[in-house]
Amino acid sequence: MVSATLIEKLEQLSPELQKKIEAEVDGLLNEKKNPVTETIIAEPEIKYGSMKGTVIYLADDFDAPLDDFKDYM
């Protein structure tokens, strides 16, 4: 739904500015119809030895069966 005040403001603009706004709206509508599906994300470079000195803790019962799966065992 378009606001009446928006239409009034558009009508007050010069024809050149109205054309620019129309082109911008068309561009926005095209983006909505054809969204960009390819996004490039720069992943950090992982180097060997980057976790040197990091303490990793495993619980004593790490390999113990889970209570949730008792019905299936």
mmJSON file of the N, C-alpha and C atoms, coordinates in Angstrom:
{"data_MODEL":{"atom_site":{
"group_PDB":["ATOM","ATOM","ATOM","ATOM","ATOM","ATOM","ATOM","ATOM","ATOM","ATOM","ATOM","ATOM","ATOM","ATOM","ATOM","ATOM","ATOM","ATOM","ATOM","ATOM","ATOM","ATOM","ATOM","ATOM","ATOM","ATOM","ATOM","ATOM","ATOM","ATOM","ATOM","ATOM","ATOM","ATOM","ATOM","ATOM","ATOM","ATOM","ATOM","ATOM","ATOM","ATOM","ATOM","ATOM","ATOM","ATOM","ATOM","ATOM","ATOM","ATOM","ATOM","ATOM","ATOM","ATOM","ATOM","ATOM","ATOM","ATOM","ATOM","ATOM","ATOM","ATOM","ATOM","ATOM","ATOM","ATOM","ATOM","ATOM","ATOM","ATOM","ATOM","ATOM","ATOM","ATOM","ATOM","ATOM","ATOM","ATOM","ATOM","ATOM","ATOM","ATOM","ATOM","ATOM","ATOM","ATOM","ATOM","ATOM","ATOM","ATOM","ATOM","ATOM","ATOM","ATOM","ATOM","ATOM","ATOM","ATOM","ATOM","ATOM","ATOM","ATOM","ATOM","ATOM","ATOM","ATOM","ATOM","ATOM","ATOM","ATOM","ATOM","ATOM","ATOM","ATOM","ATOM","ATOM","ATOM","ATOM","ATOM","ATOM","ATOM","ATOM","ATOM","ATOM","ATOM","ATOM","ATOM","ATOM","ATOM","ATOM","ATOM","ATOM","ATOM","ATOM","ATOM","ATOM","ATOM","ATOM","ATOM","ATOM","ATOM","ATOM","ATOM","ATOM","ATOM","ATOM","ATOM","ATOM","ATOM","ATOM","ATOM","ATOM","ATOM","ATOM","ATOM","ATOM","ATOM","ATOM","ATOM","ATOM","ATOM","ATOM","ATOM","ATOM","ATOM","ATOM","ATOM","ATOM","ATOM","ATOM","ATOM","ATOM","ATOM","ATOM","ATOM","ATOM","ATOM","ATOM","ATOM","ATOM","ATOM","ATOM","ATOM","ATOM","ATOM","ATOM","ATOM","ATOM","ATOM","ATOM","ATOM","ATOM","ATOM","ATOM","ATOM","ATOM","ATOM","ATOM","ATOM","ATOM","ATOM","ATOM","ATOM","ATOM","ATOM","ATOM","ATOM","ATOM","ATOM","ATOM","ATOM","ATOM","ATOM","ATOM","ATOM","ATOM","ATOM","ATOM","ATOM"],
"id":[1,2,3,4,5,6,7,8,9,10,11,12,13,14,15,16,17,18,19,20,21,22,23,24,25,26,27,28,29,30,31,32,33,34,35,36,37,38,39,40,41,42,43,44,45,46,47,48,49,50,51,52,53,54,55,56,57,58,59,60,61,62,63,64,65,66,67,68,69,70,71,72,73,74,75,76,77,78,79,80,81,82,83,84,85,86,87,88,89,90,91,92,93,94,95,96,97,98,99,100,101,102,103,104,105,106,107,108,109,110,111,112,113,114,115,116,117,118,119,120,121,122,123,124,125,126,127,128,129,130,131,132,133,134,135,136,137,138,139,140,141,142,143,144,145,146,147,148,149,150,151,152,153,154,155,156,157,158,159,160,161,162,163,164,165,166,167,168,169,170,171,172,173,174,175,176,177,178,179,180,181,182,183,184,185,186,187,188,189,190,191,192,193,194,195,196,197,198,199,200,201,202,203,204,205,206,207,208,209,210,211,212,213,214,215,216,217,218,219],
"type_symbol":["N","C","C","N","C","C","N","C","C","N","C","C","N","C","C","N","C","C","N","C","C","N","C","C","N","C","C","N","C","C","N","C","C","N","C","C","N","C","C","N","C","C","N","C","C","N","C","C","N","C","C","N","C","C","N","C","C","N","C","C","N","C","C","N","C","C","N","C","C","N","C","C","N","C","C","N","C","C","N","C","C","N","C","C","N","C","C","N","C","C","N","C","C","N","C","C","N","C","C","N","C","C","N","C","C","N","C","C","N","C","C","N","C","C","N","C","C","N","C","C","N","C","C","N","C","C","N","C","C","N","C","C","N","C","C","N","C","C","N","C","C","N","C","C","N","C","C","N","C","C","N","C","C","N","C","C","N","C","C","N","C","C","N","C","C","N","C","C","N","C","C","N","C","C","N","C","C","N","C","C","N","C","C","N","C","C","N","C","C","N","C","C","N","C","C","N","C","C","N","C","C","N","C","C","N","C","C","N","C","C","N","C","C","N","C","C","N","C","C"],
"label_atom_id":["N","CA","C","N","CA","C","N","CA","C","N","CA","C","N","CA","C","N","CA","C","N","CA","C","N","CA","C","N","CA","C","N","CA","C","N","CA","C","N","CA","C","N","CA","C","N","CA","C","N","CA","C","N","CA","C","N","CA","C","N","CA","C","N","CA","C","N","CA","C","N","CA","C","N","CA","C","N","CA","C","N","CA","C","N","CA","C","N","CA","C","N","CA","C","N","CA","C","N","CA","C","N","CA","C","N","CA","C","N","CA","C","N","CA","C","N","CA","C","N","CA","C","N","CA","C","N","CA","C","N","CA","C","N","CA","C","N","CA","C","N","CA","C","N","CA","C","N","CA","C","N","CA","C","N","CA","C","N","CA","C","N","CA","C","N","CA","C","N","CA","C","N","CA","C","N","CA","C","N","CA","C","N","CA","C","N","CA","C","N","CA","C","N","CA","C","N","CA","C","N","CA","C","N","CA","C","N","CA","C","N","CA","C","N","CA","C","N","CA","C","N","CA","C","N","CA","C","N","CA","C","N","CA","C","N","CA","C","N","CA","C","N","CA","C","N","CA","C","N","CA","C","N","CA","C"],
"label_alt_id":[null,null,null,null,null,null,null,null,null,null,null,null,null,null,null,null,null,null,null,null,null,null,null,null,null,null,null,null,null,null,null,null,null,null,null,null,null,null,null,null,null,null,null,null,null,null,null,null,null,null,null,null,null,null,null,null,null,null,null,null,null,null,null,null,null,null,null,null,null,null,null,null,null,null,null,null,null,null,null,null,null,null,null,null,null,null,null,null,null,null,null,null,null,null,null,null,null,null,null,null,null,null,null,null,null,null,null,null,null,null,null,null,null,null,null,null,null,null,null,null,null,null,null,null,null,null,null,null,null,null,null,null,null,null,null,null,null,null,null,null,null,null,null,null,null,null,null,null,null,null,null,null,null,null,null,null,null,null,null,null,null,null,null,null,null,null,null,null,null,null,null,null,null,null,null,null,null,null,null,null,null,null,null,null,null,null,null,null,null,null,null,null,null,null,null,null,null,null,null,null,null,null,null,null,null,null,null,null,null,null,null,null,null,null,null,null,null,null,null],
"label_comp_id":["MET","MET","MET","VAL","VAL","VAL","SER","SER","SER","ALA","ALA","ALA","THR","THR","THR","LEU","LEU","LEU","ILE","ILE","ILE","GLU","GLU","GLU","LYS","LYS","LYS","LEU","LEU","LEU","GLU","GLU","GLU","GLN","GLN","GLN","LEU","LEU","LEU","SER","SER","SER","PRO","PRO","PRO","GLU","GLU","GLU","LEU","LEU","LEU","GLN","GLN","GLN","LYS","LYS","LYS","LYS","LYS","LYS","ILE","ILE","ILE","GLU","GLU","GLU","ALA","ALA","ALA","GLU","GLU","GLU","VAL","VAL","VAL","ASP","ASP","ASP","GLY","GLY","GLY","LEU","LEU","LEU","LEU","LEU","LEU","ASN","ASN","ASN","GLU","GLU","GLU","LYS","LYS","LYS","LYS","LYS","LYS","ASN","ASN","ASN","PRO","PRO","PRO","VAL","VAL","VAL","THR","THR","THR","GLU","GLU","GLU","THR","THR","THR","ILE","ILE","ILE","ILE","ILE","ILE","ALA","ALA","ALA","GLU","GLU","GLU","PRO","PRO","PRO","GLU","GLU","GLU","ILE","ILE","ILE","LYS","LYS","LYS","TYR","TYR","TYR","GLY","GLY","GLY","SER","SER","SER","MET","MET","MET","LYS","LYS","LYS","GLY","GLY","GLY","THR","THR","THR","VAL","VAL","VAL","ILE","ILE","ILE","TYR","TYR","TYR","LEU","LEU","LEU","ALA","ALA","ALA","ASP","ASP","ASP","ASP","ASP","ASP","PHE","PHE","PHE","ASP","ASP","ASP","ALA","ALA","ALA","PRO","PRO","PRO","LEU","LEU","LEU","ASP","ASP","ASP","ASP","ASP","ASP","PHE","PHE","PHE","LYS","LYS","LYS","ASP","ASP","ASP","TYR","TYR","TYR","MET","MET","MET"],
"label_asym_id":["A","A","A","A","A","A","A","A","A","A","A","A","A","A","A","A","A","A","A","A","A","A","A","A","A","A","A","A","A","A","A","A","A","A","A","A","A","A","A","A","A","A","A","A","A","A","A","A","A","A","A","A","A","A","A","A","A","A","A","A","A","A","A","A","A","A","A","A","A","A","A","A","A","A","A","A","A","A","A","A","A","A","A","A","A","A","A","A","A","A","A","A","A","A","A","A","A","A","A","A","A","A","A","A","A","A","A","A","A","A","A","A","A","A","A","A","A","A","A","A","A","A","A","A","A","A","A","A","A","A","A","A","A","A","A","A","A","A","A","A","A","A","A","A","A","A","A","A","A","A","A","A","A","A","A","A","A","A","A","A","A","A","A","A","A","A","A","A","A","A","A","A","A","A","A","A","A","A","A","A","A","A","A","A","A","A","A","A","A","A","A","A","A","A","A","A","A","A","A","A","A","A","A","A","A","A","A","A","A","A","A","A","A","A","A","A","A","A","A"],
"label_entity_id":["1","1","1","1","1","1","1","1","1","1","1","1","1","1","1","1","1","1","1","1","1","1","1","1","1","1","1","1","1","1","1","1","1","1","1","1","1","1","1","1","1","1","1","1","1","1","1","1","1","1","1","1","1","1","1","1","1","1","1","1","1","1","1","1","1","1","1","1","1","1","1","1","1","1","1","1","1","1","1","1","1","1","1","1","1","1","1","1","1","1","1","1","1","1","1","1","1","1","1","1","1","1","1","1","1","1","1","1","1","1","1","1","1","1","1","1","1","1","1","1","1","1","1","1","1","1","1","1","1","1","1","1","1","1","1","1","1","1","1","1","1","1","1","1","1","1","1","1","1","1","1","1","1","1","1","1","1","1","1","1","1","1","1","1","1","1","1","1","1","1","1","1","1","1","1","1","1","1","1","1","1","1","1","1","1","1","1","1","1","1","1","1","1","1","1","1","1","1","1","1","1","1","1","1","1","1","1","1","1","1","1","1","1","1","1","1","1","1","1"],
"label_seq_id":[1,1,1,2,2,2,3,3,3,4,4,4,5,5,5,6,6,6,7,7,7,8,8,8,9,9,9,10,10,10,11,11,11,12,12,12,13,13,13,14,14,14,15,15,15,16,16,16,17,17,17,18,18,18,19,19,19,20,20,20,21,21,21,22,22,22,23,23,23,24,24,24,25,25,25,26,26,26,27,27,27,28,28,28,29,29,29,30,30,30,31,31,31,32,32,32,33,33,33,34,34,34,35,35,35,36,36,36,37,37,37,38,38,38,39,39,39,40,40,40,41,41,41,42,42,42,43,43,43,44,44,44,45,45,45,46,46,46,47,47,47,48,48,48,49,49,49,50,50,50,51,51,51,52,52,52,53,53,53,54,54,54,55,55,55,56,56,56,57,57,57,58,58,58,59,59,59,60,60,60,61,61,61,62,62,62,63,63,63,64,64,64,65,65,65,66,66,66,67,67,67,68,68,68,69,69,69,70,70,70,71,71,71,72,72,72,73,73,73],
"pdbx_PDB_ins_code":[null,null,null,null,null,null,null,null,null,null,null,null,null,null,null,null,null,null,null,null,null,null,null,null,null,null,null,null,null,null,null,null,null,null,null,null,null,null,null,null,null,null,null,null,null,null,null,null,null,null,null,null,null,null,null,null,null,null,null,null,null,null,null,null,null,null,null,null,null,null,null,null,null,null,null,null,null,null,null,null,null,null,null,null,null,null,null,null,null,null,null,null,null,null,null,null,null,null,null,null,null,null,null,null,null,null,null,null,null,null,null,null,null,null,null,null,null,null,null,null,null,null,null,null,null,null,null,null,null,null,null,null,null,null,null,null,null,null,null,null,null,null,null,null,null,null,null,null,null,null,null,null,null,null,null,null,null,null,null,null,null,null,null,null,null,null,null,null,null,null,null,null,null,null,null,null,null,null,null,null,null,null,null,null,null,null,null,null,null,null,null,null,null,null,null,null,null,null,null,null,null,null,null,null,null,null,null,null,null,null,null,null,null,null,null,null,null,null,null],
"Cartn_x":[0.846,0.0,0.899,0.649,1.457,0.796,1.609,1.116,0.807,-0.277,-0.661,0.377,0.991,2.006,3.229,3.556,4.682,4.398,3.192,2.816,2.857,2.379,2.417,3.856,4.745,6.147,6.778,6.44,6.971,6.491,5.245,4.691,5.336,5.898,6.541,7.948,8.517,9.868,9.864,11.015,11.145,11.057,10.7,10.602,11.906,13.051,14.338,14.523,14.182,14.312,13.297,12.126,11.129,11.634,12.317,12.879,13.957,14.796,15.845,15.239,14.212,13.552,12.897,12.28,11.651,12.69,13.853,14.921,15.426,15.523,15.986,14.982,13.705,12.666,12.684,12.849,12.946,14.128,15.249,16.414,16.15,15.472,15.131,14.197,13.233,12.317,13.046,14.0,14.773,15.624,16.179,16.946,16.054,14.828,13.898,13.552,13.381,13.032,14.221,15.421,16.622,17.664,17.463,18.417,19.786,20.803,22.158,22.371,22.717,22.888,24.339,25.244,26.655,27.245,27.729,28.347,29.759,30.708,32.09,32.44,32.852,33.228,34.689,35.49,36.905,37.072,37.612,37.834,39.242,39.393,40.727,41.643,42.901,43.866,44.245,44.1,44.443,45.823,46.715,48.068,48.312,49.159,49.54,50.246,49.88,50.494,49.814,48.711,48.048,47.39,47.16,46.563,47.606,48.858,49.927,49.753,49.803,49.659,48.218,47.268,45.856,45.529,44.864,44.494,43.136,43.089,41.832,41.44,40.235,39.754,38.706,38.875,37.874,37.411,36.124,35.577,35.979,36.041,36.423,35.415,34.146,33.107,32.769,33.735,33.5,32.931,33.447,33.007,31.83,31.313,30.206,28.931,28.076,26.806,25.929,25.181,24.293,22.98,22.418,21.158,20.014,20.088,19.023,18.899,19.947,19.922,19.766,19.416,19.247,18.179,17.121,16.031,16.49,17.529,17.982,19.136,19.597,20.753,20.343],
"Cartn_y":[-1.162,0.0,1.235,2.13,3.33,4.469,5.178,6.307,7.478,8.177,9.33,10.439,10.577,11.617,11.314,10.053,9.689,10.065,9.82,10.176,11.694,12.416,13.877,14.387,13.794,14.198,13.884,12.738,12.369,13.339,13.756,14.663,16.052,16.41,17.711,17.732,16.562,16.49,16.796,17.177,17.437,16.113,16.17,14.945,14.147,14.847,14.146,13.318,13.925,13.198,12.055,12.257,11.184,9.988,10.264,9.18,8.423,9.181,8.541,7.636,8.121,7.329,6.095,6.268,5.135,4.077,4.498,3.562,2.838,3.556,2.947,1.912,2.236,1.295,0.055,0.249,-0.895,-1.778,-1.169,-1.937,-2.735,-2.14,-2.857,-4.017,-3.821,-4.907,-6.045,-5.72,-6.76,-7.545,-6.884,-7.581,-8.549,-8.146,-9.013,-10.238,-10.051,-11.166,-12.084,-11.528,-12.289,-12.071,-12.693,-12.461,-13.048,-12.413,-12.897,-14.123,-15.242,-16.477,-16.769,-16.089,-16.348,-15.286,-15.737,-14.838,-15.327,-14.435,-14.8,-14.415,-15.414,-15.189,-15.586,-14.666,-14.95,-15.759,-16.95,-17.799,-17.559,-17.588,-17.379,-18.546,-18.241,-19.271,-20.042,-21.364,-22.216,-22.813,-22.641,-23.14,-24.286,-25.219,-26.31,-25.746,-26.294,-25.837,-24.642,-24.206,-23.013,-23.259,-24.52,-24.824,-25.296,-25.108,-25.531,-24.834,-25.634,-25.093,-25.023,-25.341,-25.313,-26.578,-26.425,-27.56,-28.069,-29.361,-29.995,-30.965,-30.827,-31.652,-32.624,-33.911,-34.923,-35.516,-35.653,-36.224,-37.692,-38.192,-39.59,-40.553,-40.149,-41.017,-40.64,-40.154,-39.707,-40.818,-42.032,-43.162,-43.912,-43.52,-44.22,-44.038,-45.066,-44.954,-43.853,-43.198,-42.124,-42.701,-42.071,-42.524,-42.456,-41.517,-41.334,-42.533,-43.325,-44.444,-45.795,-45.825,-47.102,-47.964,-47.373,-48.135,-48.855,-48.38,-48.945,-49.924,-50.13,-51.0,-52.307],
"Cartn_z":[0.0,0.0,0.0,-0.896,-1.034,-0.281,0.473,1.249,0.316,0.595,-0.223,-0.109,1.061,1.222,0.364,0.186,-0.663,-2.119,-2.563,-3.933,-4.114,-3.117,-3.195,-3.286,-2.51,-2.542,-3.897,-4.465,-5.779,-6.86,-6.76,-7.757,-7.689,-6.547,-6.393,-7.002,-7.267,-7.819,-9.31,-9.791,-11.23,-11.996,-13.281,-14.077,-14.114,-14.088,-14.108,-12.833,-11.692,-10.423,-10.333,-10.899,-10.909,-11.712,-12.831,-13.642,-12.871,-12.126,-11.325,-10.258,-9.607,-8.563,-9.175,-10.329,-11.012,-11.365,-11.847,-12.19,-10.944,-9.842,-8.592,-8.092,-8.17,-7.741,-8.629,-9.941,-10.852,-10.484,-10.131,-9.721,-8.463,-7.505,-6.277,-6.547,-7.444,-7.786,-8.495,-9.354,-10.038,-9.051,-8.042,-7.018,-6.266,-6.008,-5.284,-6.123,-7.44,-8.319,-8.559,-8.66,-8.961,-7.87,-6.699,-5.625,-5.968,-5.478,-5.709,-4.837,-5.468,-4.713,-4.406,-5.07,-4.863,-3.949,-2.811,-1.861,-1.593,-1.687,-1.45,-0.021,0.746,2.132,2.282,2.72,2.92,4.203,4.064,5.225,5.749,7.051,7.598,7.231,7.023,6.669,7.927,7.871,9.005,8.73,9.678,9.525,10.497,10.105,10.984,12.204,13.343,14.584,15.203,14.627,15.15,16.506,16.876,18.182,19.186,18.888,19.785,21.138,22.196,23.538,24.018,23.16,23.546,24.328,25.454,26.292,25.838,25.543,25.144,26.245,26.744,27.841,27.32,27.638,27.35,28.667,28.835,30.061,30.177,31.421,31.651,31.033,30.969,30.409,28.959,28.236,26.861,25.977,26.134,25.304,25.899,27.034,27.674,26.854,26.855,26.112,26.707,25.848,26.283,26.796,27.83,28.396,27.386,26.474,25.48,24.539,24.398,23.457,24.129,25.416,26.117,25.475,24.966,24.335,23.084,22.44,21.184,21.348,22.556,22.786,23.413],
"occupancy":[1.0,1.0,1.0,1.0,1.0,1.0,1.0,1.0,1.0,1.0,1.0,1.0,1.0,1.0,1.0,1.0,1.0,1.0,1.0,1.0,1.0,1.0,1.0,1.0,1.0,1.0,1.0,1.0,1.0,1.0,1.0,1.0,1.0,1.0,1.0,1.0,1.0,1.0,1.0,1.0,1.0,1.0,1.0,1.0,1.0,1.0,1.0,1.0,1.0,1.0,1.0,1.0,1.0,1.0,1.0,1.0,1.0,1.0,1.0,1.0,1.0,1.0,1.0,1.0,1.0,1.0,1.0,1.0,1.0,1.0,1.0,1.0,1.0,1.0,1.0,1.0,1.0,1.0,1.0,1.0,1.0,1.0,1.0,1.0,1.0,1.0,1.0,1.0,1.0,1.0,1.0,1.0,1.0,1.0,1.0,1.0,1.0,1.0,1.0,1.0,1.0,1.0,1.0,1.0,1.0,1.0,1.0,1.0,1.0,1.0,1.0,1.0,1.0,1.0,1.0,1.0,1.0,1.0,1.0,1.0,1.0,1.0,1.0,1.0,1.0,1.0,1.0,1.0,1.0,1.0,1.0,1.0,1.0,1.0,1.0,1.0,1.0,1.0,1.0,1.0,1.0,1.0,1.0,1.0,1.0,1.0,1.0,1.0,1.0,1.0,1.0,1.0,1.0,1.0,1.0,1.0,1.0,1.0,1.0,1.0,1.0,1.0,1.0,1.0,1.0,1.0,1.0,1.0,1.0,1.0,1.0,1.0,1.0,1.0,1.0,1.0,1.0,1.0,1.0,1.0,1.0,1.0,1.0,1.0,1.0,1.0,1.0,1.0,1.0,1.0,1.0,1.0,1.0,1.0,1.0,1.0,1.0,1.0,1.0,1.0,1.0,1.0,1.0,1.0,1.0,1.0,1.0,1.0,1.0,1.0,1.0,1.0,1.0,1.0,1.0,1.0,1.0,1.0,1.0],
"B_iso_or_equiv":[0.0,0.0,0.0,0.0,0.0,0.0,0.0,0.0,0.0,0.0,0.0,0.0,0.0,0.0,0.0,0.0,0.0,0.0,0.0,0.0,0.0,0.0,0.0,0.0,0.0,0.0,0.0,0.0,0.0,0.0,0.0,0.0,0.0,0.0,0.0,0.0,0.0,0.0,0.0,0.0,0.0,0.0,0.0,0.0,0.0,0.0,0.0,0.0,0.0,0.0,0.0,0.0,0.0,0.0,0.0,0.0,0.0,0.0,0.0,0.0,0.0,0.0,0.0,0.0,0.0,0.0,0.0,0.0,0.0,0.0,0.0,0.0,0.0,0.0,0.0,0.0,0.0,0.0,0.0,0.0,0.0,0.0,0.0,0.0,0.0,0.0,0.0,0.0,0.0,0.0,0.0,0.0,0.0,0.0,0.0,0.0,0.0,0.0,0.0,0.0,0.0,0.0,0.0,0.0,0.0,0.0,0.0,0.0,0.0,0.0,0.0,0.0,0.0,0.0,0.0,0.0,0.0,0.0,0.0,0.0,0.0,0.0,0.0,0.0,0.0,0.0,0.0,0.0,0.0,0.0,0.0,0.0,0.0,0.0,0.0,0.0,0.0,0.0,0.0,0.0,0.0,0.0,0.0,0.0,0.0,0.0,0.0,0.0,0.0,0.0,0.0,0.0,0.0,0.0,0.0,0.0,0.0,0.0,0.0,0.0,0.0,0.0,0.0,0.0,0.0,0.0,0.0,0.0,0.0,0.0,0.0,0.0,0.0,0.0,0.0,0.0,0.0,0.0,0.0,0.0,0.0,0.0,0.0,0.0,0.0,0.0,0.0,0.0,0.0,0.0,0.0,0.0,0.0,0.0,0.0,0.0,0.0,0.0,0.0,0.0,0.0,0.0,0.0,0.0,0.0,0.0,0.0,0.0,0.0,0.0,0.0,0.0,0.0,0.0,0.0,0.0,0.0,0.0,0.0],
"pdbx_formal_charge":[null,null,null,null,null,null,null,null,null,null,null,null,null,null,null,null,null,null,null,null,null,null,null,null,null,null,null,null,null,null,null,null,null,null,null,null,null,null,null,null,null,null,null,null,null,null,null,null,null,null,null,null,null,null,null,null,null,null,null,null,null,null,null,null,null,null,null,null,null,null,null,null,null,null,null,null,null,null,null,null,null,null,null,null,null,null,null,null,null,null,null,null,null,null,null,null,null,null,null,null,null,null,null,null,null,null,null,null,null,null,null,null,null,null,null,null,null,null,null,null,null,null,null,null,null,null,null,null,null,null,null,null,null,null,null,null,null,null,null,null,null,null,null,null,null,null,null,null,null,null,null,null,null,null,null,null,null,null,null,null,null,null,null,null,null,null,null,null,null,null,null,null,null,null,null,null,null,null,null,null,null,null,null,null,null,null,null,null,null,null,null,null,null,null,null,null,null,null,null,null,null,null,null,null,null,null,null,null,null,null,null,null,null,null,null,null,null,null,null],
"auth_seq_id":[1,1,1,2,2,2,3,3,3,4,4,4,5,5,5,6,6,6,7,7,7,8,8,8,9,9,9,10,10,10,11,11,11,12,12,12,13,13,13,14,14,14,15,15,15,16,16,16,17,17,17,18,18,18,19,19,19,20,20,20,21,21,21,22,22,22,23,23,23,24,24,24,25,25,25,26,26,26,27,27,27,28,28,28,29,29,29,30,30,30,31,31,31,32,32,32,33,33,33,34,34,34,35,35,35,36,36,36,37,37,37,38,38,38,39,39,39,40,40,40,41,41,41,42,42,42,43,43,43,44,44,44,45,45,45,46,46,46,47,47,47,48,48,48,49,49,49,50,50,50,51,51,51,52,52,52,53,53,53,54,54,54,55,55,55,56,56,56,57,57,57,58,58,58,59,59,59,60,60,60,61,61,61,62,62,62,63,63,63,64,64,64,65,65,65,66,66,66,67,67,67,68,68,68,69,69,69,70,70,70,71,71,71,72,72,72,73,73,73],
"auth_comp_id":["MET","MET","MET","VAL","VAL","VAL","SER","SER","SER","ALA","ALA","ALA","THR","THR","THR","LEU","LEU","LEU","ILE","ILE","ILE","GLU","GLU","GLU","LYS","LYS","LYS","LEU","LEU","LEU","GLU","GLU","GLU","GLN","GLN","GLN","LEU","LEU","LEU","SER","SER","SER","PRO","PRO","PRO","GLU","GLU","GLU","LEU","LEU","LEU","GLN","GLN","GLN","LYS","LYS","LYS","LYS","LYS","LYS","ILE","ILE","ILE","GLU","GLU","GLU","ALA","ALA","ALA","GLU","GLU","GLU","VAL","VAL","VAL","ASP","ASP","ASP","GLY","GLY","GLY","LEU","LEU","LEU","LEU","LEU","LEU","ASN","ASN","ASN","GLU","GLU","GLU","LYS","LYS","LYS","LYS","LYS","LYS","ASN","ASN","ASN","PRO","PRO","PRO","VAL","VAL","VAL","THR","THR","THR","GLU","GLU","GLU","THR","THR","THR","ILE","ILE","ILE","ILE","ILE","ILE","ALA","ALA","ALA","GLU","GLU","GLU","PRO","PRO","PRO","GLU","GLU","GLU","ILE","ILE","ILE","LYS","LYS","LYS","TYR","TYR","TYR","GLY","GLY","GLY","SER","SER","SER","MET","MET","MET","LYS","LYS","LYS","GLY","GLY","GLY","THR","THR","THR","VAL","VAL","VAL","ILE","ILE","ILE","TYR","TYR","TYR","LEU","LEU","LEU","ALA","ALA","ALA","ASP","ASP","ASP","ASP","ASP","ASP","PHE","PHE","PHE","ASP","ASP","ASP","ALA","ALA","ALA","PRO","PRO","PRO","LEU","LEU","LEU","ASP","ASP","ASP","ASP","ASP","ASP","PHE","PHE","PHE","LYS","LYS","LYS","ASP","ASP","ASP","TYR","TYR","TYR","MET","MET","MET"],
"auth_asym_id":["A","A","A","A","A","A","A","A","A","A","A","A","A","A","A","A","A","A","A","A","A","A","A","A","A","A","A","A","A","A","A","A","A","A","A","A","A","A","A","A","A","A","A","A","A","A","A","A","A","A","A","A","A","A","A","A","A","A","A","A","A","A","A","A","A","A","A","A","A","A","A","A","A","A","A","A","A","A","A","A","A","A","A","A","A","A","A","A","A","A","A","A","A","A","A","A","A","A","A","A","A","A","A","A","A","A","A","A","A","A","A","A","A","A","A","A","A","A","A","A","A","A","A","A","A","A","A","A","A","A","A","A","A","A","A","A","A","A","A","A","A","A","A","A","A","A","A","A","A","A","A","A","A","A","A","A","A","A","A","A","A","A","A","A","A","A","A","A","A","A","A","A","A","A","A","A","A","A","A","A","A","A","A","A","A","A","A","A","A","A","A","A","A","A","A","A","A","A","A","A","A","A","A","A","A","A","A","A","A","A","A","A","A","A","A","A","A","A","A"],
"auth_atom_id":["N","CA","C","N","CA","C","N","CA","C","N","CA","C","N","CA","C","N","CA","C","N","CA","C","N","CA","C","N","CA","C","N","CA","C","N","CA","C","N","CA","C","N","CA","C","N","CA","C","N","CA","C","N","CA","C","N","CA","C","N","CA","C","N","CA","C","N","CA","C","N","CA","C","N","CA","C","N","CA","C","N","CA","C","N","CA","C","N","CA","C","N","CA","C","N","CA","C","N","CA","C","N","CA","C","N","CA","C","N","CA","C","N","CA","C","N","CA","C","N","CA","C","N","CA","C","N","CA","C","N","CA","C","N","CA","C","N","CA","C","N","CA","C","N","CA","C","N","CA","C","N","CA","C","N","CA","C","N","CA","C","N","CA","C","N","CA","C","N","CA","C","N","CA","C","N","CA","C","N","CA","C","N","CA","C","N","CA","C","N","CA","C","N","CA","C","N","CA","C","N","CA","C","N","CA","C","N","CA","C","N","CA","C","N","CA","C","N","CA","C","N","CA","C","N","CA","C","N","CA","C","N","CA","C","N","CA","C","N","CA","C","N","CA","C","N","CA","C","N","CA","C","N","CA","C"],
"pdbx_PDB_model_num":[1,1,1,1,1,1,1,1,1,1,1,1,1,1,1,1,1,1,1,1,1,1,1,1,1,1,1,1,1,1,1,1,1,1,1,1,1,1,1,1,1,1,1,1,1,1,1,1,1,1,1,1,1,1,1,1,1,1,1,1,1,1,1,1,1,1,1,1,1,1,1,1,1,1,1,1,1,1,1,1,1,1,1,1,1,1,1,1,1,1,1,1,1,1,1,1,1,1,1,1,1,1,1,1,1,1,1,1,1,1,1,1,1,1,1,1,1,1,1,1,1,1,1,1,1,1,1,1,1,1,1,1,1,1,1,1,1,1,1,1,1,1,1,1,1,1,1,1,1,1,1,1,1,1,1,1,1,1,1,1,1,1,1,1,1,1,1,1,1,1,1,1,1,1,1,1,1,1,1,1,1,1,1,1,1,1,1,1,1,1,1,1,1,1,1,1,1,1,1,1,1,1,1,1,1,1,1,1,1,1,1,1,1,1,1,1,1,1,1]
}}}
